[in-house]
């Protein structure tokens, strides 16, 4: 009879599990808050690796901006882009076809609501179209939709803060109507607890503190999404 060392067996099982784990492709998607430089993604990647989560691949046509340390930083965060514009120009299907993500992390709509003053119903309609395109790429894709972070007011433009709040409320109402069991939409509340005065560089884009807050908010739902990918 061959004796099997229990510790060795569990060690080998761990290696096999690690070797056979499904690689989960994650696409960060949005505008400059996601991609320029979007260093909350770097912090998020570091948190995953620190927790022993190594079966992830961040994907997108944009390479990783410098965030002070190496990280997996490909993304689809395009400065100045609108949710409505991405739909009008039919850009997302090409990005999806190239990257083939299993999970989407989306923070998108700031430029629509505060720079272009788009109607909220048009932005929500664009979200629905984008979700349809995501599911056409992968029927059981997991979708994390962020409520928008707050934005500082400016004296030379229309009131911005309340419009962000109204869009965030619309996201809360919309997401359950579009979510499915196979392809759930999870809302990530990046608005609550985010301070424009202390957490941004310019009243709009996160600084180091703001990036840490976004990473901390995205982390738990991203973990759940990663675990659910088969």
C-alpha positions as CSV (number, residue, x, y, z in Angstrom):
1,X,0.0,0.0,0.0
2,X,1.3,3.4,-0.9
3,X,1.2,6.1,1.8
4,X,0.0,9.5,0.7
5,X,1.2,12.6,2.6
6,X,-1.9,14.7,3.3
7,X,0.0,18.0,3.1
8,X,1.6,17.1,-0.2
9,X,-1.8,16.0,-1.6
10,X,-3.4,19.3,-0.7
11,X,-0.5,21.2,-2.1
12,X,-0.7,19.3,-5.4
13,X,-4.5,19.9,-5.5
14,X,-3.9,23.6,-5.0
15,X,-1.4,23.6,-7.9
16,X,-3.8,21.7,-10.1
17,X,-6.7,24.1,-9.1
18,X,-4.5,27.1,-9.9
19,X,-3.4,25.7,-13.2
20,X,-6.9,24.8,-14.3
21,X,-8.7,28.0,-13.1
22,X,-10.6,29.8,-15.7
23,X,-8.9,33.0,-16.8
24,X,-11.4,35.8,-16.3
25,X,-11.2,38.7,-18.7
26,X,-12.2,42.0,-17.2
27,X,-12.9,45.1,-19.3
28,X,-12.9,48.5,-17.5
29,X,-15.2,50.6,-19.7
30,X,-15.9,54.4,-19.7
31,X,-14.2,57.7,-20.3
32,X,-11.3,59.5,-18.6
33,X,-12.2,58.5,-15.0
34,X,-11.6,54.9,-16.2
35,X,-8.6,55.4,-18.5
36,X,-6.7,58.7,-18.0
37,X,-5.0,57.4,-16.0
38,X,-7.7,55.6,-13.9
39,X,-5.2,54.4,-11.3
40,X,-8.0,52.9,-9.2
41,X,-7.7,50.0,-11.7
42,X,-4.0,49.6,-10.7
43,X,-5.0,49.5,-7.0
44,X,-7.8,47.0,-7.7
45,X,-5.4,44.7,-9.6
46,X,-2.9,44.9,-6.6
47,X,-5.8,44.0,-4.2
48,X,-6.7,41.0,-6.3
49,X,-3.1,39.8,-6.4
50,X,-2.7,40.4,-2.7
51,X,-5.7,38.1,-2.1
52,X,-4.2,35.4,-4.2
53,X,-6.5,36.0,-7.2
54,X,-4.2,35.4,-10.2
55,X,-6.7,34.1,-12.8
56,X,-7.6,37.5,-14.2
57,X,-6.7,39.4,-17.4
58,X,-7.7,43.0,-17.7
59,X,-8.5,43.7,-21.4
60,X,-9.0,46.6,-23.8
61,X,-7.4,48.5,-26.6
62,X,-5.8,51.0,-24.3
63,X,-2.5,50.1,-22.6
64,X,-1.8,50.7,-19.0
65,X,-1.0,54.3,-18.0
66,X,1.8,54.8,-15.4
67,X,0.4,54.5,-11.9
68,X,3.8,54.0,-10.1
69,X,4.0,50.2,-10.1
70,X,3.5,47.4,-12.6
71,X,-0.1,46.2,-13.1
72,X,-2.4,44.6,-15.7
73,X,-3.9,47.8,-17.0
74,X,-5.5,47.3,-20.4
75,X,-8.9,49.1,-20.6
76,X,-11.5,50.8,-22.7
77,X,-11.5,54.2,-20.9
78,X,-11.6,56.9,-23.6
79,X,-11.3,60.5,-22.4
80,X,-14.1,62.7,-23.5
81,X,-16.3,59.9,-24.8
82,X,-20.1,59.8,-24.2
83,X,-22.3,56.8,-23.6
84,X,-24.6,58.2,-26.2
85,X,-21.7,58.8,-28.6
86,X,-20.4,55.3,-28.3
87,X,-23.8,54.0,-29.2
88,X,-24.2,56.4,-32.1
89,X,-20.8,55.4,-33.5
90,X,-21.3,51.7,-32.8
91,X,-17.9,51.5,-31.1
92,X,-18.5,48.9,-28.4
93,X,-19.0,45.8,-30.6
94,X,-15.5,46.1,-32.1
95,X,-13.9,46.5,-28.7
96,X,-15.9,43.5,-27.4
97,X,-15.0,41.4,-30.4
98,X,-11.3,42.1,-29.9
99,X,-11.2,41.6,-26.1
100,X,-13.9,39.1,-25.4
101,X,-14.5,40.0,-21.8
102,X,-16.3,37.9,-19.2
103,X,-16.8,40.9,-16.9
104,X,-17.4,44.6,-17.6
105,X,-16.7,47.3,-15.1
106,X,-18.4,50.5,-16.3
107,X,-18.2,54.1,-15.1
108,X,-19.7,56.0,-18.0
109,X,-22.0,59.0,-18.6
110,X,-20.2,61.9,-16.9
111,X,-19.5,63.6,-20.2
112,X,-23.1,63.1,-21.3
113,X,-24.6,64.6,-18.2
114,X,-22.3,67.5,-17.3
115,X,-20.5,68.4,-20.5
116,X,-23.2,67.8,-23.1
117,X,-26.3,68.2,-21.0
118,X,-27.9,65.1,-22.5
119,X,-31.3,64.1,-21.3
120,X,-31.2,61.3,-18.7
121,X,-33.6,59.1,-20.6
122,X,-31.2,59.2,-23.6
123,X,-28.2,58.2,-21.4
124,X,-30.3,55.3,-19.8
125,X,-31.3,54.3,-23.3
126,X,-27.7,54.2,-24.3
127,X,-26.9,52.0,-21.3
128,X,-29.5,49.6,-22.4
129,X,-28.1,49.4,-25.9
130,X,-24.6,48.9,-24.5
131,X,-25.8,46.0,-22.3
132,X,-27.5,44.4,-25.3
133,X,-24.2,44.6,-27.2
134,X,-22.3,43.1,-24.2
135,X,-24.7,40.2,-24.1
136,X,-24.5,39.7,-27.9
137,X,-20.7,39.2,-27.3
138,X,-21.2,36.8,-24.3
139,X,-24.8,35.9,-23.2
140,X,-23.7,35.4,-19.5
141,X,-21.4,38.4,-19.2
142,X,-21.3,39.9,-15.7
143,X,-21.8,43.7,-15.7
144,X,-20.8,46.1,-12.9
145,X,-22.3,49.5,-13.4
146,X,-21.0,52.3,-11.3
147,X,-23.1,55.2,-10.1
148,X,-21.1,58.3,-11.1
149,X,-18.8,60.0,-8.7
150,X,-19.8,63.5,-7.7
151,X,-18.5,66.5,-9.7
152,X,-17.6,70.0,-8.5
153,X,-19.8,72.9,-9.6
154,X,-18.5,75.6,-12.0
155,X,-19.7,79.1,-12.2
156,X,-19.7,79.3,-16.0
157,X,-22.0,76.3,-16.6
158,X,-25.4,74.8,-15.6
159,X,-25.8,73.2,-12.2
160,X,-23.9,69.8,-12.4
161,X,-24.2,68.1,-9.0
162,X,-28.0,67.6,-9.0
163,X,-27.9,66.1,-12.5
164,X,-25.3,63.6,-11.4
165,X,-27.6,62.7,-8.5
166,X,-30.6,62.3,-10.8
167,X,-28.7,60.1,-13.2
168,X,-27.5,57.9,-10.3
169,X,-31.1,57.5,-9.2
170,X,-32.1,56.6,-12.7
171,X,-29.4,53.9,-12.7
172,X,-30.8,52.4,-9.5
173,X,-34.2,52.2,-11.1
174,X,-33.0,50.9,-14.5
175,X,-30.5,48.2,-13.5
176,X,-33.0,45.7,-12.0
177,X,-35.2,46.0,-15.1
178,X,-32.3,45.1,-17.4
179,X,-30.5,42.5,-15.1
180,X,-30.9,38.8,-15.8
181,X,-30.0,35.7,-13.9
182,X,-27.4,34.7,-16.5
183,X,-26.1,38.2,-17.0
184,X,-26.6,40.1,-13.8
185,X,-26.1,43.9,-13.5
186,X,-24.6,44.9,-10.2
187,X,-24.7,48.6,-9.1
188,X,-21.5,49.9,-7.6
189,X,-22.2,53.0,-5.4
190,X,-19.1,55.1,-6.0
191,X,-21.0,58.3,-5.2
192,X,-21.6,57.8,-1.5
193,X,-18.6,58.7,0.6
194,X,-16.7,60.3,-2.3
195,X,-15.7,63.9,-1.5
196,X,-15.0,66.2,-4.5
197,X,-12.9,68.5,-2.4
198,X,-10.5,65.9,-1.0
199,X,-10.8,63.0,-3.5
200,X,-10.2,64.7,-6.9
201,X,-7.4,66.5,-8.6
202,X,-9.6,69.0,-10.4
203,X,-13.2,68.6,-9.1
204,X,-13.8,65.7,-11.5
205,X,-11.0,63.1,-11.7
206,X,-9.9,61.0,-8.7
207,X,-6.6,61.7,-6.9
208,X,-4.8,59.0,-4.8
209,X,-7.5,59.0,-2.1
210,X,-10.3,58.9,-4.7
211,X,-8.6,56.1,-6.6
212,X,-8.4,54.1,-3.4
213,X,-12.1,54.6,-2.7
214,X,-13.1,53.5,-6.2
215,X,-10.9,50.4,-5.9
216,X,-12.4,49.5,-2.5
217,X,-16.0,49.9,-3.8
218,X,-15.4,47.9,-7.0
219,X,-13.5,45.1,-5.2
220,X,-16.3,43.1,-3.5
221,X,-18.6,42.9,-6.5
222,X,-15.7,42.2,-8.8
223,X,-14.7,39.2,-6.6
224,X,-18.2,37.9,-6.8
225,X,-18.3,38.3,-10.6
226,X,-14.9,36.5,-11.0
227,X,-16.1,33.6,-8.9
228,X,-19.3,33.3,-11.0
229,X,-17.5,33.0,-14.4
230,X,-17.5,29.5,-15.7
